[in-house]
Each structure stands twice: as structure tokens, then as C-alpha cells.
């Protein structure tokens, strides 16, 4: 392919088609770790999101004052909490919260 294979090898140019296929294989193998790193990053991001959602649910489940703060700041998140509990068969949390918040205003 090249006249002076020594010169081409010295400057990083493949001298033969076999060498070219080796370079292609090395390049593709180099891409695999990148895909693995991206996959691990996405997986880590999802795990952090799940842990954050669990922590938020746990805190809202145990602390009525925190639910009141969530009602003031993020009412849609609190509504999702109520709906998920009702879907799971746990009823009455919304009513208890509303009774307490109304009685504390008076």
C-alpha cells in the first residue's frame, strides 16, 4: 500500500490493510469503555433519583409539618404523595392534614 512502510509506521500511518483492520478494532474496543461509562453514569443518576424520591416520600410519610411545608412550596408533589397512598389503599391522610391545618389557622 505504501512505498516506505517504515516511514509510515513511524508517523502512525498503517502500512498494510491488516494493520488498518487492527486499528479499526482498537478504535471500536476503545468505544466500548465509553459506552460502559455512559451506562454506569445513567445507572448512577437513576439510583440517586430513586433514593431521593424514597427519602422525600419517607419524610412526608413521617412528618405532618413537612407535608405542610410541601403544601406551601410544592403542592403538586404533595398531591402525588396523596394519590400514591390512596392508590396503595392508604386513605385518610389528606383529611387528617386538612383538619389539622384548618384547626391551627383558627
C-alpha positions in Angstrom: 0.0 0.0 0.0 2.7 2.5 1.0 6.2 2.6 -0.6 8.1 3.1 2.6 6.3 1.2 5.4 9.0 2.1 8.0 8.3 5.8 7.5 4.6 5.3 7.7 4.8 3.2 10.8 7.0 5.9 12.4 4.3 8.6 11.8 1.4 6.4 12.8 0.1 5.6 9.4 -1.0 2.0 8.8 1.3 0.3 6.2 -1.0 -2.6 5.3 -4.7 -3.3 5.3 -4.2 -5.8 8.1 -2.8 -3.0 10.2 -5.8 -0.9 9.2 -8.2 -3.5 10.4 -6.3 -3.8 13.7 -6.6 0.0 14.1 -10.3 -0.2 13.5 -10.6 -3.0 16.1 -8.7 -1.0 18.6 -10.8 2.1 17.9 -14.0 0.1 18.4 -12.7 -1.5 21.5 -11.9 2.0 22.8 -15.6 2.9 22.2 -16.8 0.1 24.4 -15.5 1.6 27.7 -17.1 4.9 26.7 -20.5 3.1 26.4 -19.9 1.4 29.7 -19.1 4.7 31.4 -22.2 6.3 30.0 -24.3 3.4 31.1 -22.8 3.5 34.6 -23.4 7.2 34.7 -27.1 6.9 33.7 -27.5 4.0 36.2 -25.9 6.0 39.0 -28.1 9.0 38.1 -31.3 6.8 38.3 -30.2 5.3 41.6 -29.7 8.8 43.1 -33.1 9.8 41.8 -34.7 6.8 43.3 -33.0 7.3 46.6 -34.1 11.0 46.6 -37.7 10.1 45.8 -37.7 7.5 48.6 -36.2 10.0 51.1 -38.8 12.6 50.1 -41.7 10.0 50.4 -40.3 8.8 53.8 -40.0 12.3 55.1 -43.6 13.2 54.0 -44.9 10.0 55.4 -43.5 10.5 58.9 -43.7 14.3 59.3 -47.0 16.2 59.0 -45.2 19.5 59.4 -43.1 18.7 56.4 -46.2 17.9 54.4 -47.5 21.3 55.3 -44.3 22.9 54.0 -44.6 20.8 50.9 -48.2 22.0 50.5 -47.0 25.6 50.6 -44.0 25.2 48.3 -44.8 22.3 46.0 -48.5 21.4 46.1 -48.2 19.1 43.1 -45.6 16.9 44.9 -47.9 16.6 47.9 -50.8 15.8 45.6 -48.7 13.0 44.1 -48.0 11.7 47.6 -51.7 11.6 48.5 -52.6 9.9 45.2 -49.9 7.3 45.5 -51.1 6.5 49.1 -54.7 6.3 48.0 -53.7 4.0 45.1 -51.9 1.8 47.6 -55.0 1.6 49.8 -53.9 4.0 52.5 -56.8 6.5 52.9 -57.4 9.4 55.3 -54.0 11.2 55.3 -55.2 14.1 53.2 -58.3 14.6 55.5 -56.2 14.4 58.7 -53.8 17.0 57.3 -56.6 19.4 56.3 -58.3 19.1 59.6 -55.1 19.9 61.5 -54.1 22.8 59.2 -57.6 24.3 59.4 -57.7 24.0 63.2 -54.2 25.6 63.5 -55.4 28.6 61.4 -58.3 29.3 63.8 
